[in-house]
């Protein structure tokens, strides 16, 4: 892909990653509101694209000399207001801390100044056999500048 054909991975504003998303017909339920499970999908895109802009791609984590993946172990959601078809939303992501194999992440989905949904997420780094593992030094070095205690 070249130039404008490449999909965007969003941008950083301070330590907050912002990913614009549009609500499509397929995202809604029979009422025309975003189906609740799709907020989880938006949050996943935000976390993945945030990592991508930090210089961490999921494919490289899997292909490295110490293959690593992430699994979500906890997610607390607060649905505050509904999103509707054609809404322009922003997924806001902040990587807060690393504790052993765990990464703590705060997220919100907004429409303008309105917060529609919030998420507190815990992901764990794992070996490919599913056992927890501490993130590699290279991973911590790339995430470190974006963590709350760094900023």
Protein Blocks (a to p, Z undefined) as FASTA:
>chain_A
ZZjlpccebjaehjbccddddddfklpcfkopacfklmmmmmmmmmmmmmmmnopafklm
mmmmbdcddddfbdcdddfbdcdehiacddddddfbdchjbccddddddehjbcfbdcdd
ddddddfkopacdddfklmmmmmmmpmklZZ
